[in-house]
Structures are given as C-alpha cells and as structure tokens.
Amino acid sequence: MSRLAAALLVCVAAPAFFVLETPWLGWALLAAGLVLACAVERRAVMAAAPSLTRDLGLVAIGMLIVSVIPLAAELDNLAMLRFTLALGGAVVVPYLISRFVFRDRAIGFPWRTGRRWGRLQWTWLVAVLVLGWLILPFYFITSGVYQNWPVVDTPDLIARLFVGVGAVGIWDELFFICTVFALLRRHFPDALANVLQAIVFVSFLWELGYREWGPLLTIPFALLQGYIFLRTHSLAYVVTVHLLFDAVVFAVLVHAHNPGLLPLFLV
C-alpha cells in the first residue's frame, strides 16, 4: 500500500502541474512521493527487484521537464521550438538516464513486433475514424473548446497545425505509454499501472486544450491506449491509432475555425 501511495503522489502531481497549474503543489507531491518510495525501499529487502524510487524519479523528471513550458497550443516558430525541446527532453532524458546511468532497459520503444495486424486491429482502426467523425465535432464545437487552439485561416497555419497535432500525438505514446506506463508496470499490476498513467495522460491533455467535458473522452482514450499496447506490444500500432484520431481532431479544428472549408461533419 505504501508503494502505491508513493506512485499515486507522483502521478497526481500531473493534475497539479497541468490542471490546477500550481507548480509548487506539483513539486511538493513529487517530492513526497519520492521520499515515501525511498523510505519504503529502505525498509524492504528486495535486492533483485527494480527500484521504485528510481523509476518514479524518471517519471518525475519527465513531468518536470514538460511543466517548464506553457502547454497552450500556439503555432509560431518560438512556441513550436519550445514544444520540441521540452517534450523531446521529457522522453530523451529519462531514457538516457535509464539506459546509461541505471544500466537497465526499463524504457523501450518497440516499433515493430514482427507480427501482422489481425482483423480485429484493422477493424479498430476503422472504428477510430468513425467514432472520431461522430463524436469529436460535437465535442469541439458545442463546448467551444476549439477556441483553445489558435485560428488557422491560412495555408501556412493549417500546415503548422497539422504538423503540431501529429507530433504531439506521437509524443503522447512515447512518453505516457512507453515511458510512464512502462516504468509503472515494473511495480504494479497492468490494470493499476494503466490507471496511474491515465492520470498523467489526461492531465496533460487538459492543459493542451481538451477541457470542459473533454475528460469523458480522454480518460477512456488513455486507458484504451494502454490496454492496446498491452495486447499488441506495438508502438507502431498505438501511434497509428493516435494519429488517426488526431487526423480527425485536425480536420475538426480547421472546420470549426473555417466553416464550410471542410464540409465533412454533421455539426
């Protein structure tokens, strides 16, 4: 129970950073979680087990790096550079520490599994597009959250939005699934680790712009992505799912800011 409490403290730092936007609370929760993890491990005799303190520390480092920038969607050169450095660092730094300092392979990016996608997997890809087409326009437009993204009314801005939405979608899987989820799975049952990573995932998406009743969509999405990764062990597949979802997000944002430009939706 103490190990779970330590992990929960670290993961609920994400809502402090990205939902409440209260950095000092996030720092305090991370510190409390790491101190508790260290205390638990000092009392336990688990020489061969992975270190909970180390793994939670890697999660904390990633969150701290992301938290140094505002996550409001912007499309100017400086904002895109800021996102690239911060989000890239949140994946690269924990990986390098794990691989070359701790000398383990806790974090990995299994792009190809050598297995072909089955009928169920291909069916789910089609379902993602259909569900996105049905749900996302209603969510973005009726709630008004499309206004959390900048107006895209020129070819240059539309192209930047396309690149930005896709890049962040790929990063989501590299960090939340291949880093946070992978580290938590070393210490907790898969279902519990999935719930913990979803806390971090959904909190990030909230600050990014998926607000109002967005968590009703992002919570199932985060949990499904973790579950799909468990079933397929394929980064390529979860990235494909995410990019298809984000393709609909991109089209909806363009449609919302430019009614009539993409007459693809019912709303």
Phi, psi and chi 1 to 4 in degrees:
 res  aa     phi    psi   chi1   chi2   chi3   chi4
   1 MET       -  -38.0 -172.7   60.0   68.1      -
   2 SER   -66.4  -35.4  -63.9      -      -      -
   3 ARG   -64.8  -41.4  -64.3  169.6   65.8   82.0
   4 LEU   -64.8  -40.6  174.6   57.9      -      -
   5 ALA   -61.4  -39.6      -      -      -      -
   6 ALA   -63.5  -45.6      -      -      -      -
   7 ALA   -65.7  -39.2      -      -      -      -
   8 LEU   -64.8  -39.8 -170.8   59.0      -      -
   9 LEU   -60.3  -43.2  -76.6  167.6      -      -
  10 VAL   -65.4  -43.7  169.0      -      -      -
  11 CYS   -70.2  -36.3  -69.4      -      -      -
  12 VAL   -76.6   -4.1  -62.9      -      -      -
  13 ALA   -64.4  -26.8      -      -      -      -
  14 ALA   -61.6  -48.7      -      -      -      -
  15 PRO   -60.4  -33.1  -23.0   31.2      -      -
  16 ALA   -63.7  -43.2      -      -      -      -
  17 PHE   -71.7  -48.3  -76.3  127.6      -      -
  18 PHE  -104.6  -17.9  -51.4  126.5      -      -
  19 VAL  -104.3  -56.8  178.6      -      -      -
  20 LEU   -76.4  -21.6  -59.4  177.6      -      -
  21 GLU    54.1   49.4  -61.8 -175.5   38.4      -
  22 THR  -122.6   86.7  -51.8      -      -      -
  23 PRO   -56.0  -41.3  -25.4   34.6      -      -
  24 TRP   -61.8  -35.0   67.0  -95.7      -      -
  25 LEU   -68.5  -40.5  179.5   58.1      -      -
  26 GLY   -61.6  -44.4      -      -      -      -
  27 TRP   -60.9  -42.5  -58.6  -26.1      -      -
  28 ALA   -64.2  -41.9      -      -      -      -
  29 LEU   -66.6  -41.8  -70.8  166.6      -      -
  30 LEU   -61.1  -45.9  -70.7 -179.8      -      -
  31 ALA   -62.4  -43.6      -      -      -      -
  32 ALA   -63.3  -42.0      -      -      -      -
  33 GLY   -64.1  -41.8      -      -      -      -
  34 LEU   -71.2  -38.0  -66.2  175.7      -      -
  35 VAL   -64.2  -43.6  168.0      -      -      -
  36 LEU   -64.1  -42.9  179.6   56.8      -      -
  37 ALA   -60.6  -41.8      -      -      -      -
  38 CYS   -64.4  -42.3 -174.6      -      -      -
  39 ALA   -64.6  -40.6      -      -      -      -
  40 VAL   -62.8  -42.9  168.6      -      -      -
  41 GLU   -72.5  -28.0  -68.6 -168.2  -44.7      -
  42 ARG   -67.8  -29.0  -74.5  175.6   65.0   88.9
  43 ARG   -85.4  -20.9  -66.0 -163.8  -56.6  -95.8
  44 ALA   -95.3  152.2      -      -      -      -
  45 VAL  -109.5   93.3 -179.5      -      -      -
  46 MET  -139.0   62.2  -57.1  174.4   65.7      -
  47 ALA   -60.1  -34.9      -      -      -      -
  48 ALA   -91.6   -8.6      -      -      -      -
  49 ALA   -81.9  152.1      -      -      -      -
  50 PRO   -60.5  150.0  -19.3   30.7      -      -
  51 SER   -81.5  119.3  168.5      -      -      -
  52 LEU   -64.7  -40.0  178.3   65.1      -      -
  53 THR   -62.2  -44.7  -54.3      -      -      -
  54 ARG   -61.9  -45.9  -75.2 -176.2  176.2 -175.7
  55 ASP   -69.0  -41.4  -70.8  -15.8      -      -
  56 LEU   -66.9  -31.6  -69.1 -179.1      -      -
  57 GLY   -63.1  -37.7      -      -      -      -
  58 LEU   -66.5  -41.0  -66.3  175.1      -      -
  59 VAL   -61.1  -43.7  173.4      -      -      -
  60 ALA   -63.0  -41.1      -      -      -      -
  61 ILE   -60.3  -45.2  -71.9  169.8      -      -
  62 GLY   -60.2  -45.5      -      -      -      -
  63 MET   -65.2  -39.4  -80.4 -161.6  -75.5      -
  64 LEU   -62.4  -40.7  -75.0  170.6      -      -
  65 ILE   -64.2  -44.6  -66.8  173.1      -      -
  66 VAL   -64.0  -37.4  174.6      -      -      -
  67 SER   -70.3   -9.9   71.3      -      -      -
  68 VAL   -78.2  -10.9  -59.0      -      -      -
  69 ILE  -118.1  151.4   67.0  166.4      -      -
  70 PRO   -71.3  139.9   26.0  -33.0      -      -
  71 LEU   -99.1    6.3  -65.9  175.6      -      -
  72 ALA   -59.8  134.4      -      -      -      -
  73 ALA   -66.4  121.8      -      -      -      -
  74 GLU  -137.6  154.1  -62.6  175.1  -19.3      -
  75 LEU  -122.1    8.3  -61.6  174.0      -      -
  76 ASP   -76.6  166.3   58.9  -85.2      -      -
  77 ASN   -59.5  -43.9  -70.8  -21.9      -      -
  78 LEU   -64.3  -42.0 -177.8   58.8      -      -
  79 ALA   -64.4  -41.1      -      -      -      -
  80 MET   -68.7  -35.3  -64.5 -173.4   79.0      -
  81 LEU   -66.5  -42.1  176.0   61.8      -      -
  82 ARG   -59.7  -46.1 -171.9  166.9   60.7 -126.2
  83 PHE   -61.7  -44.1  -97.4   74.2      -      -
  84 THR   -59.8  -46.6  -61.0      -      -      -
  85 LEU   -69.3  -44.9  -66.6  176.1      -      -
  86 ALA   -71.2  -49.4      -      -      -      -
  87 LEU   -68.8  -38.8  -59.4 -169.1      -      -
  88 GLY   -62.8  -42.8      -      -      -      -
  89 GLY   -63.0  -34.2      -      -      -      -
  90 ALA   -65.9  -23.9      -      -      -      -
  91 VAL   -92.7  -46.5  171.0      -      -      -
  92 VAL   -70.4  -43.4  171.6      -      -      -
  93 VAL   -63.5  -51.6  172.4      -      -      -
  94 PRO   -58.9  -37.9  -25.8   36.2      -      -
  95 TYR   -62.8  -46.9  171.3   77.9      -      -
  96 LEU   -64.8  -39.8  -67.7  177.6      -      -
  97 ILE   -64.8  -45.8  -66.5  173.8      -      -
  98 SER   -60.4  -45.1  173.1      -      -      -
  99 ARG   -76.4  -42.4 -177.3   69.5  178.8   86.3
 100 PHE  -110.2  -17.7  -62.3  106.3      -      -
 101 VAL   -97.7  -52.2  177.7      -      -      -
 102 PHE   -82.7  -12.6  -63.1  156.5      -      -
 103 ARG    58.1   42.5  -59.1  -70.6 -177.8  178.7
 104 ASP  -131.9  178.8   65.5   22.4      -      -
 105 ARG  -122.7   45.7  -63.1 -178.4  179.7  -87.6
 106 ALA   -64.3  -33.3      -      -      -      -
 107 ILE  -108.1  127.2  -59.1  171.0      -      -
 108 GLY  -145.6  164.3      -      -      -      -
 109 PHE  -130.1   78.1  -51.8  102.0      -      -
 110 PRO   -74.7   84.6   29.6  -35.3      -      -
 111 TRP   -68.3  -48.7 -175.4 -104.6      -      -
 112 ARG  -115.9  133.9  -61.5 -179.3   63.9 -178.3
 113 THR  -104.5   -9.6   62.7      -      -      -
 114 GLY    81.9    2.3      -      -      -      -
 115 ARG  -113.2  141.3  -68.3 -179.8  -64.7  178.1
 116 ARG   -76.2  149.2  -67.9 -175.0  176.3 -178.1
 117 TRP   -70.2  135.5  -62.4  -11.4      -      -
 118 GLY   -86.6 -179.7      -      -      -      -
 119 ARG   -60.4  -39.8 -179.1  178.5  -61.0  175.5
 120 LEU   -62.5  -40.8 -179.8   61.0      -      -
 121 GLN   -66.2  -42.6  -70.1  166.0  -63.8      -
 122 TRP   -66.3  -36.4  -75.9  105.7      -      -
 123 THR   -63.6  -40.0  -58.9      -      -      -
 124 TRP   -65.8  -35.2  176.5 -119.8      -      -
 125 LEU   -61.6  -42.0  -64.8 -178.0      -      -
 126 VAL   -65.8  -41.0  175.1      -      -      -
 127 ALA   -63.1  -36.9      -      -      -      -
 128 VAL   -60.0  -44.2  167.2      -      -      -
 129 LEU   -64.6  -43.9  -74.4  173.6      -      -
 130 VAL   -66.7  -46.2  173.6      -      -      -
 131 LEU   -63.8  -40.8  -70.1  171.0      -      -
 132 GLY   -61.5  -43.4      -      -      -      -
 133 TRP   -62.7  -36.1  178.4   76.4      -      -
 134 LEU   -79.2  -40.0  -70.7  171.8      -      -
 135 ILE   -96.1  -44.8  -61.9  170.4      -      -
 136 LEU   -63.8  -42.1  -69.5  175.9      -      -
 137 PRO   -59.9  -42.2  -21.9   33.4      -      -
 138 PHE   -60.5  -44.8  179.8   78.4      -      -
 139 TYR   -64.0  -54.6  162.8   60.2      -      -
 140 PHE   -63.7  -42.1  -85.0   94.6      -      -
 141 ILE   -84.1  -46.3  -65.0  172.7      -      -
 142 THR   -70.8  -29.8   62.6      -      -      -
 143 SER   -85.3  -18.3   69.1      -      -      -
 144 GLY    80.7    6.2      -      -      -      -
 145 VAL   -70.5  -14.4  -63.7      -      -      -
 146 TYR   -59.5  -22.3   73.2   90.2      -      -
 147 GLN   -73.1   -9.5  -63.3  175.9   74.6      -
 148 ASN   -73.7  -12.5  -65.9  -27.0      -      -
 149 TRP  -104.1  148.0  -80.1 -100.0      -      -
 150 PRO   -66.7  155.8   22.8  -32.7      -      -
 151 VAL   -63.3  129.6  174.5      -      -      -
 152 VAL  -118.1   98.0  -75.3      -      -      -
 153 ASP  -127.3   15.9   53.4    4.7      -      -
 154 THR  -134.1  157.8   67.0      -      -      -
 155 PRO   -57.3  -37.6  -27.9   35.8      -      -
 156 ASP   -63.6  -46.1  175.4   64.2      -      -
 157 LEU   -67.9  -37.3  -71.3  173.9      -      -
 158 ILE   -63.8  -40.8  -68.8  173.4      -      -
 159 ALA   -64.9  -41.5      -      -      -      -
 160 ARG   -64.1  -40.5  -74.7  171.0  177.0  -96.7
 161 LEU   -62.2  -42.6  177.9   67.1      -      -
 162 PHE   -59.1  -47.5  179.2   79.1      -      -
 163 VAL   -64.6  -44.9  171.5      -      -      -
 164 GLY   -64.4  -45.6      -      -      -      -
 165 VAL   -62.6  -43.6  168.1      -      -      -
 166 GLY   -67.4  -41.8      -      -      -      -
 167 ALA   -64.6  -43.5      -      -      -      -
 168 VAL   -65.8  -36.6  171.9      -      -      -
 169 GLY   -61.4  -42.5      -      -      -      -
 170 ILE   -64.7  -43.8  -66.0  170.5      -      -
 171 TRP   -59.9  -39.5  176.8   83.9      -      -
 172 ASP   -51.0  -45.2  -73.8  -17.5      -      -
 173 GLU   -72.9  -36.0  -55.1  -54.3  -32.6      -
 174 LEU   -65.1  -38.8  -64.2  177.0      -      -
 175 PHE   -90.1  -56.7 -176.9   65.8      -      -
 176 PHE   -70.5  -37.1  -60.6  114.9      -      -
 177 ILE   -92.5  -55.5  -60.4  -59.4      -      -
 178 CYS   -79.2  -16.0  -67.7      -      -      -
 179 THR  -110.4  -68.0  -57.8      -      -      -
 180 VAL   -62.9  -52.7  176.4      -      -      -
 181 PHE   -63.3  -43.3 -171.6   31.8      -      -
 182 ALA   -61.9  -40.5      -      -      -      -
 183 LEU   -68.7  -41.4  -69.2  167.5      -      -
 184 LEU   -68.6  -32.9  -67.7  171.0      -      -
 185 ARG   -64.5  -20.9  -74.1 -177.2   62.7 -151.4
 186 ARG   -69.8  -13.3  -75.1  155.5   53.6   97.6
 187 HIS  -126.6  -16.9  -53.6  -81.7      -      -
 188 PHE  -136.0  158.5  -56.4  103.3      -      -
 189 PRO   -56.7  152.2  -23.0   32.6      -      -
 190 ASP   -55.1  -44.1  -70.0  -20.9      -      -
 191 ALA   -63.6  -40.7      -      -      -      -
 192 LEU   -68.9  -43.2  179.8   54.7      -      -
 193 ALA   -60.8  -35.6      -      -      -      -
 194 ASN   -66.3  -41.9 -161.0   20.0      -      -
 195 VAL   -63.4  -41.4  170.8      -      -      -
 196 LEU   -64.3  -43.7  -69.0  171.5      -      -
 197 GLN   -67.0  -31.2   70.7   82.6   17.3      -
 198 ALA   -65.1  -32.1      -      -      -      -
 199 ILE   -59.4  -44.3  -65.6  172.1      -      -
 200 VAL   -70.2  -45.5 -173.4      -      -      -
 201 PHE   -57.4  -53.1 -159.9  154.9      -      -
 202 VAL   -67.3  -35.3  172.0      -      -      -
 203 SER   -63.7  -42.4  -59.8      -      -      -
 204 PHE   -61.9  -45.1  170.4   83.4      -      -
 205 LEU   -64.2  -31.4  -68.5  177.4      -      -
 206 TRP   -60.7  -52.5  176.4  -87.8      -      -
 207 GLU   -65.7  -31.6 -173.7  175.6   -6.9      -
 208 LEU   -63.2  -27.5 -169.3   63.4      -      -
 209 GLY   144.6  -10.2      -      -      -      -
 210 TYR   -83.5   75.2  -67.6   83.9      -      -
 211 ARG  -108.1 -157.3  -56.6 -171.8 -179.7 -171.7
 212 GLU    56.1 -120.6  -57.6  -62.6  -26.1      -
 213 TRP   -95.9   21.9   50.8  -85.2      -      -
 214 GLY   -54.7  -38.7      -      -      -      -
 215 PRO   -56.9  -24.3  -30.3   37.5      -      -
 216 LEU   -63.5  -21.9  -66.0  178.1      -      -
 217 LEU   -97.9  -43.0  -60.0  177.3      -      -
 218 THR   -75.1  -29.8   56.9      -      -      -
 219 ILE   -65.1  -51.8  -69.7  171.6      -      -
 220 PRO   -60.5  -37.1  -21.7   31.6      -      -
 221 PHE   -63.1  -46.6 -178.4   76.1      -      -
 222 ALA   -61.6  -43.0      -      -      -      -
 223 LEU   -66.6  -40.0  -67.6  171.6      -      -
 224 LEU   -65.2  -39.8  -86.7  171.0      -      -
 225 GLN   -62.7  -41.0  -72.1  -64.3   88.4      -
 226 GLY   -63.7  -43.7      -      -      -      -
 227 TYR   -63.9  -43.5  174.5   76.0      -      -
 228 ILE   -62.3  -40.2  -69.8  168.4      -      -
 229 PHE   -63.5  -38.2 -174.9   75.0      -      -
 230 LEU   -62.3  -38.1  -74.2  174.4      -      -
 231 ARG   -77.7  -35.6  -68.2  -65.8  -58.7  -90.3
 232 THR  -102.4  -25.4   65.0      -      -      -
 233 HIS    54.5   28.9  -56.8  -72.6      -      -
 234 SER  -122.5  111.0  170.8      -      -      -
 235 LEU   -63.2  -37.1  175.7   58.6      -      -
 236 ALA   -57.8  -40.2      -      -      -      -
 237 TYR   -71.5  -46.6 -172.3   74.2      -      -
 238 VAL   -66.4  -32.2  -66.6      -      -      -
 239 VAL   -66.9  -41.0  164.0      -      -      -
 240 THR   -61.3  -44.6  -59.3      -      -      -
 241 VAL   -57.9  -47.4  170.8      -      -      -
 242 HIS   -65.0  -41.6 -158.0  131.3      -      -
 243 LEU   -67.3  -35.0  -70.7 -179.6      -      -
 244 LEU   -64.3  -43.5  -72.5  174.6      -      -
 245 PHE   -59.9  -45.6 -177.5   85.1      -      -
 246 ASP   -69.8  -27.3  -78.5  -10.6      -      -
 247 ALA   -61.9  -39.4      -      -      -      -
 248 VAL   -69.4  -41.2 -177.9      -      -      -
 249 VAL   -56.1  -47.7  170.0      -      -      -
 250 PHE   -58.2  -48.0  161.9   76.3      -      -
 251 ALA   -63.1  -38.6      -      -      -      -
 252 VAL   -66.1  -42.5  170.7      -      -      -
 253 LEU   -63.4  -41.9  -69.7  172.9      -      -
 254 VAL   -63.7  -44.2  173.2      -      -      -
 255 HIS   -62.3  -43.2  166.8   68.9      -      -
 256 ALA   -65.5  -37.9      -      -      -      -
 257 HIS   -83.7  -17.2  -74.5  -65.3      -      -
 258 ASN  -137.6   71.4  -54.1  -86.9      -      -
 259 PRO   -53.1  129.5  -24.6   34.5      -      -
 260 GLY    96.4  -17.2      -      -      -      -
 261 LEU   -69.8  -41.1 -177.3   61.4      -      -
 262 LEU  -123.3   84.8  -67.2  176.2      -      -
 263 PRO   -78.3   65.6   30.5  -35.4      -      -
 264 LEU  -108.7  -11.6  -57.7  173.2      -      -
 265 PHE  -118.9  162.6  -55.1  105.1      -      -
 266 LEU   -82.5  -19.8  -59.0  176.6      -      -
 267 VAL  -102.5      -  179.8      -      -      -
